[in-house]
């Protein structure tokens, strides 16, 4: 049996004798089935192809980004952060090879994995098995897990402290269990918010946005965006990193608040007329 991986979104499925009928992640309105149809691969086939590799970039002390080249699936970035000896992988990517394993193991491995939402579950079970660590997913998104693992911990409530200086917050929005990660970053005392695309950095990287579906451009209600902005307002952070290697390097907390205000005015028809 094989663990098939959807080539459009990068989600790995539990072992089966044949390809799944379709990808439940892609068939839902927050994602899409590729116009050329559903196709599958496996992690083993990806490794044997010799096409893919992971690029690790030192973003700042205690923070490393990990992306697959050439782009695979959604093309998201995962982040490995370290706070007081605790090493957390934030979000996940599909491709994992021996070179990546060796590089990360040399620096101390991974103590835990935490996910923002189902689009980045990818091959999380393989990563957790490789590094012998737990996976943290909000319980509101349990039904989207396609490769069940006894390493998954479904956390409850609105926040979850993983370690000193590292806390998950459920904001909802893009998915009901959509979460962001607040890192206190005691090295600089300049907090960092890692958001996946629960809060999305846009082309003008002094602003963010909030969507129910990004590829299909379905917005969130104004009331929900206001609640998300209020949830992160008490947090102390200066920088924000999203899932696609975009960041707001300074005054990110202010950027989120003014972006939410603009979004709400646009939806309510009080910002512009056209």
C-alpha positions in Angstrom: 0.0 0.0 0.0 1.0 3.6 -0.6 0.5 6.9 1.1 -0.7 9.0 -1.9 0.0 12.7 -2.0 -2.2 15.2 -3.9 0.0 17.1 -6.3 -2.2 20.2 -6.1 -2.3 20.8 -2.4 0.4 18.4 -1.1 -1.8 16.6 1.4 -0.8 13.0 2.2 -3.5 10.3 2.7 -3.4 7.2 4.8 -2.1 4.0 3.2 -4.3 2.5 0.4 -4.0 0.0 -2.4 -5.1 2.5 -5.0 -5.3 6.3 -5.5 -8.1 8.0 -3.6 -11.2 9.0 -5.7 -10.4 12.6 -5.1 -8.8 15.0 -2.7 -11.3 16.2 -0.1 -9.1 19.2 0.6 -9.1 20.4 -3.0 -12.8 19.6 -3.7 -13.8 22.1 -1.0 -14.4 25.8 -2.0 -11.3 27.0 0.0 -9.0 25.1 -2.4 -9.6 23.8 -6.0 -9.1 20.8 -8.2 -6.5 21.5 -10.9 -8.1 22.3 -14.3 -6.1 19.3 -15.7 -7.7 17.0 -13.2 -6.7 15.2 -10.0 -3.2 13.7 -9.9 -1.2 11.9 -7.2 2.3 11.1 -6.3 4.1 9.7 -3.2 6.8 11.0 -1.1 9.0 8.1 -2.3 8.4 9.0 -5.9 9.3 12.6 -5.2 12.6 11.6 -3.6 13.4 9.2 -6.4 12.7 11.8 -9.1 15.8 13.8 -8.1 13.8 16.9 -8.8 13.1 18.3 -5.4 15.2 19.7 -2.5 14.4 21.8 0.5 16.0 25.2 1.0 16.7 26.4 4.5 17.2 30.1 5.1 18.3 31.7 8.3 15.8 34.5 8.8 17.0 35.7 12.1 18.5 34.2 15.3 16.1 31.4 16.3 14.1 31.4 13.1 14.7 29.3 9.9 12.4 29.1 6.9 12.0 25.8 4.9 10.7 25.7 1.4 10.7 23.1 -1.4 12.3 23.9 -4.7 10.9 23.7 -7.3 7.5 24.6 -5.9 5.3 21.7 -5.0 1.6 21.8 -4.0 0.5 25.1 -2.6 4.2 26.1 -2.2 4.0 27.2 1.4 6.9 28.0 3.7 7.4 26.2 7.1 9.3 27.8 9.9 11.5 26.2 12.5 11.8 28.5 15.6 13.8 27.9 18.8 13.0 29.5 22.1 15.0 28.6 25.2 16.1 25.3 23.7 12.6 24.3 22.5 12.4 23.8 18.7 9.0 24.0 17.0 8.2 23.5 13.4 5.4 25.9 12.5 3.3 24.6 9.6 4.6 21.8 7.4 5.6 21.1 3.8 5.2 17.9 1.8 8.8 17.1 0.9 11.1 15.5 3.4 14.4 13.9 2.5 17.5 12.6 4.2 19.4 15.9 3.6 16.7 17.9 5.4 16.6 15.4 8.2 20.4 15.5 8.7 20.5 19.3 8.6 17.8 19.7 11.2 19.0 16.9 13.4 22.5 18.4 13.5 21.0 21.5 15.1 18.8 19.7 17.6 15.9 18.2 15.6 12.3 19.1 16.2 10.5 19.0 19.6 7.0 19.6 18.2 5.0 20.6 15.1 2.1 23.0 15.2 -0.3 23.7 12.3 -2.2 26.9 11.4 -4.9 25.1 9.3 -5.6 22.0 7.1 -4.0 23.3 3.9 -0.6 22.8 5.4 -1.1 19.4 7.0 0.8 17.9 4.0 3.0 15.0 5.2 2.9 16.1 8.9 2.7 12.5 10.0 6.0 11.7 8.2 7.7 14.6 9.8 6.5 13.7 13.3 7.6 10.1 12.9 11.0 11.2 11.5 11.7 13.5 14.4 9.7 11.6 17.1 7.6 14.5 18.1 3.9 15.5 18.6 1.7 17.5 16.3 -0.6 20.2 17.6 -3.9 20.8 15.7 -6.9 22.7 17.0 -9.8 20.2 17.7 -12.1 22.3 15.5 -10.2 21.0 12.4 -9.9 17.3 13.3 -12.1 16.2 10.4 -9.6 17.5 7.8 -6.8 15.1 8.9 -6.4 12.6 6.0 -3.4 10.6 7.5 -4.3 9.9 11.1 -1.5 9.6 13.6 -1.4 8.9 17.3 1.2 11.7 17.5 -1.6 14.3 16.9 -2.7 16.3 19.9 -6.0 18.1 19.3 -5.9 21.1 21.5 -8.9 23.0 22.8 -9.9 26.5 23.6 -8.6 29.8 22.4 -4.9 29.5 23.3 -2.4 26.8 24.1 1.0 27.5 25.7 3.5 25.0 24.1 6.6 26.2 25.9 7.9 29.4 27.6 7.5 32.1 25.0 5.6 30.1 22.5 1.8 30.2 22.4 -0.9 29.2 19.9 -4.0 31.3 19.5 -7.2 30.1 17.7 -8.5 32.9 15.5 -10.8 30.9 13.1 -11.6 32.7 9.9 -10.0 30.8 7.0 -10.8 27.6 8.9 -12.8 27.2 12.2 -9.7 26.1 14.0 -7.4 28.5 12.2 -4.4 29.3 14.5 -1.5 31.7 14.7 1.7 31.4 16.7 3.0 34.1 19.0 6.7 33.9 19.7 8.0 36.2 22.4 11.6 35.9 21.0 13.5 36.6 24.2 16.7 37.1 22.2 15.5 40.5 21.1 12.4 41.1 23.2 10.7 41.9 19.9 7.7 39.5 19.6 6.9 37.7 16.3 3.6 36.5 15.0 3.6 33.6 12.6 0.3 33.4 10.8 0.2 30.9 7.9 -2.5 32.6 5.9 -5.0 33.0 8.7 -3.6 36.5 8.5 -2.1 37.0 5.0 0.6 39.5 4.1 -0.4 41.1 0.8 1.6 42.6 -2.1 2.0 45.9 -0.2 3.9 44.4 2.6 2.8 47.0 5.1 -0.7 45.5 5.0 -2.5 42.2 5.6 -5.8 40.7 4.6 -8.2 38.0 5.7 -10.0 35.5 3.5 -12.3 32.5 3.6 -10.9 31.3 0.3 -7.7 32.8 -1.2 -7.7 31.0 -4.6 -11.4 31.6 -5.1 -11.4 35.1 -3.5 -14.2 34.5 -1.0 -14.0 37.1 1.7 -14.7 36.7 5.4 -17.5 38.6 7.1 -16.6 42.0 8.6 -17.7 40.8 12.0 -15.3 37.9 11.9 -12.4 40.0 10.8 -13.0 42.4 13.7 -13.0 39.5 16.1 -9.7 38.2 14.8 -8.1 41.7 15.1 -9.3 42.0 18.6 -8.0 38.6 19.5 -4.4 39.5 18.6 -4.5 43.1 19.7 -3.3 42.4 23.3 -0.2 40.4 22.0 3.2 42.1 21.9 4.8 41.6 18.5 6.8 43.7 16.1 7.2 41.3 13.2 4.9 39.1 11.2 5.7 36.1 8.9 3.1 34.5 6.6 3.2 31.2 4.8 4.6 32.5 1.6 7.9 34.1 2.6 6.4 37.5 3.1 7.0 39.4 6.3 6.2 42.7 7.9 9.5 43.6 9.5 8.4 46.4 11.8 5.2 47.6 13.6 3.3 44.5 12.4 0.8 44.8 15.3 -0.2 48.2 13.9 -0.4 46.9 10.4 -2.8 44.2 11.4 -5.2 46.6 13.2 -5.3 49.2 10.4 -5.7 46.4 7.8 -8.7 45.0 9.7 -10.2 48.5 9.9 -9.7 49.0 6.1 -11.2 45.6 5.3 -14.3 46.2 7.4 -14.9 49.6 5.9 -14.5 48.1 2.4 -17.1 45.4 3.1 -19.5 47.9 4.8 -19.2 50.2 1.8 -17.9 53.2 3.8 -14.3 53.3 2.4 -14.9 53.9 -1.3 -17.6 54.1 -3.9 -17.3 52.5 -7.3 
